[in-house]
Each structure stands twice: as structure tokens, then as C-alpha cells.
Amino acid sequence: MTRHTMITVAASLAFAVALAATPTRAQVRAAAPAPQAAPRVVSLAGVIAKLNTEIRAEWKKTGHWPRTQSNIATDMNWALPNDQIIQGLTRKLSNNQAIDAYIKWQLLSFGPDFAQADQETLNRILAMIPDTIQQPEPKIDLKQAARSNAGGLSMSFGASNVSALRDTTPVVGDGVALQKPHVGVINQGTSLDTGGTVDLDALVVTANMRLDNARASLRDINEAVFVYRRDLRERFPVEGGWQIAMLIHDVSDRIAAGDPTFVDATKALVAAAEAHGKDPTISTGYRRKLLGWIDELEKYRRPVVDKVYLDNGRIMQANHVVAMDQRDIKIIREALQSGFGATTPAPAAEPAPAPTPVPAASPEQPATPAADAAPAKSDTRIPR
């Protein structure tokens, strides 16, 4: 075999191998992914029903939220008209604040176009941001405990909203609700006049164990509230003070609830004030409002129960107080004050967030309660 023949044979073999390795048109068509079907248009009621079903099933099974991302739209390949998304965000979708927040968080996966919403609607969305569920407080009834080993001990979760804030007096003004907490604690110095015998040491151990368990559960429950606020804020405009106003609401609500995550929320507020406090699109009038809300936020003091203990035969509570750091208040205030003189004329409507306005149609919580009204009950249970 000549050298020329050998080269020709080798080239033919290489071509044959390459040809065999090349997919046919039929193979290419078979390997190509089928085009995704167009999203199915669904109703708001259908989305809410689907999410409620998921929540009940997952909490019964694992005690956690069913979804770790806002993804029901892509996961189900659903589409929801923009007006229905907005409608959902401006309504109370559940008596449980956390479920309300979780459903609204999932509605954000449908990509609401807030450019189509007017200022009043945007304010309504902010007004209907669900509240943080308050930190648990042990309630001890020694007489009940004396009658039953299993009785006399419960956990209370106050309703953190403008209608009723445990140990606070609501003060409403300029479209935002702020609270001036009374300094004090609950159930201090519980009497031993029980009419029976109680193992106080065992009762205290049990109370603290249940308090720890309640806190751990509440962290997971409130997470839905916090991720909804975070993702909603990212979709709202920075101009005009929207971001700062939303964060003031966020911090004030977390402090009122005694939630330890107020520290992270405060960092976000400080960062927003430093970045946008001098924004010329914030009108002079609205800048004064923001500063007024910071003045009120500075007064917030929220006692939180750390544990219960025995002291000379009395059941006592150890507490710490949740409040803003004065250094952070100073940074925020100076950042906002630096913008005076650099503002543009005020827009027709400005963001006016209210931590917890209550719909007029809701029979559960009065819109303008008396300062000494009894706290409204907060449904913190996940449906089974």
C-alpha cells in the first residue's frame, strides 16, 4: 500500500468516525427541549386556595413553610393579571399575619407592575403590610397549676398593630402609627396563694422550656413577614423617600413586637438614609415627616421576657428592653437633615406608610381604638 493510499484510507476512516458521531436531524429534533407552554391565566382566588392548601399540608408534616422562594408563578406556570396581583396586595388575605405575608410574598412571583398603580394604591399596599407577631410571654396561673399538673401555663403572643399593642399606647398621626410603650413587665411577683400545692421549681423549668420552644417556632413563622417586606421594598421606587419610609415602618414594627431582628432592619434603615437621605426628590414637607417619625421611633422601648425564675417564693421575670441605638438615630437624622435646601417641589402624592391600618369592613379590629382598649387576639396558629 502506497503512502498516498494510507493517507487516503486514514482520512476516510476519520471522516466516517466524525460522521457517526454527528447527530442526525431527527436526533437533534428529539434532543431539543419542547417549548414551554404559555402560562395558564388563573384567578387570585385560585392562587390563594392553592397556597392555603400547601401551607396546611406542609405545616402539619414538617412545621415549616412549603416554599423557600417566591416562585409559585414559575413553578405552576401560571399567570395572574396585574390588577388582581395589586388587588391581593391591598387586602388582608388571612387573619394570621404570617400567612397573610406568605401569600403576598408568593404573589410577588407574578411580577406586579407597580408603574400601573397610582400613589393611593401604592400607599394602600404599604398600609396592608402584615405585622410582626410579638415575642411570646409566659402566663402562669398558680391556682390552675395547683389543680392540674398540665394546667396553669400558657404562652401569649400579643397583636402587634395600631389597634392594640400590649403595654403601649397608640399614637397616630401624619399617616403613620407610632407607639409610646409604658415601661413595665407582666406577671411580676405572682402570688403563692394558690389554694393547693405547686412544684414551683418544676413549673419554672417547664415555663422556660416552653418559652424557648415558642421563640424558635416564632422565628420560622415571622420569616414570611420579613421576606415579603424585603422583596416588596426592592420593587418600590427609591425616589421620593419610599425606601426610607418603608424601613422606618419595618423597624418600628419589629421593635414594637420585641423581635430581635430589629437590629438587621435598623442596619438597612441606616444604610438607606446614608445613601438616599439627601435625595432631592424628597420634598421639604415629606422630609419633615420622616424626621418626625424618627423622633417618635427614638422613644420606643419594648420589654421582652428572657426567662422566669424564683425569688424568695415569687415567680419573677427577667427582661431586656428593645430600643434603637442612639448612634443610629443620630446618623439617620443627620442624613435626612442634610437634604434640606436640595429638594424639588413635592409630587402630587407622597408615600405615607401606616404600620397597621385595619380595613373598615374587618369586624376583628377597630380602626381607631381607645388607648386603654383590651389587646386584640392575634391568631398565631398555622391551620392544620
HELIX and SHEET records of a PDB file:
HELIX    1   1 ARG A    3  ALA A   21  1                                  19    
HELIX    2   2 ARG A   25  ALA A   31  1                                   7    
HELIX    3   3 LEU A   44  LYS A   61  1                                  18    
HELIX    4   4 ILE A   72  MET A   76  1                                   5    
HELIX    5   5 ASN A   82  LEU A   89  1                                   8    
HELIX    6   6 GLN A   97  LEU A  107  1                                  11    
HELIX    7   7 LEU A  108  PHE A  110  5                                   3    
HELIX    8   8 PHE A  114  GLN A  116  5                                   3    
HELIX    9   9 GLN A  119  ALA A  127  1                                   9    
HELIX   10  10 LEU A  142  ARG A  147  1                                   6    
HELIX   11  11 LEU A  200  ARG A  235  1                                  36    
HELIX   12  12 GLU A  239  GLY A  241  5                                   3    
HELIX   13  13 TRP A  242  ALA A  256  1                                  15    
HELIX   14  14 PHE A  262  HIS A  276  1                                  15    
HELIX   15  15 THR A  284  LEU A  297  1                                  14    
HELIX   16  16 GLN A  326  GLN A  337  1                                  12    
SHEET    1   A 2 ARG A  40  VAL A  41  0                                        
SHEET    2   A 2 TRP A  78  ALA A  79  1                                        
SHEET    1   B 2 GLU A 137  ILE A 140  0                                        
SHEET    2   B 2 LEU A 153  SER A 156 -1                                        
SHEET    1   C 2 THR A 168  GLY A 173  0                                        
SHEET    2   C 2 VAL A 176  PRO A 181 -1                                        
SHEET    1   D 2 ARG A 302  ASP A 311  0                                        
SHEET    2   D 2 ARG A 314  VAL A 322 -1                                        
END                                                                             
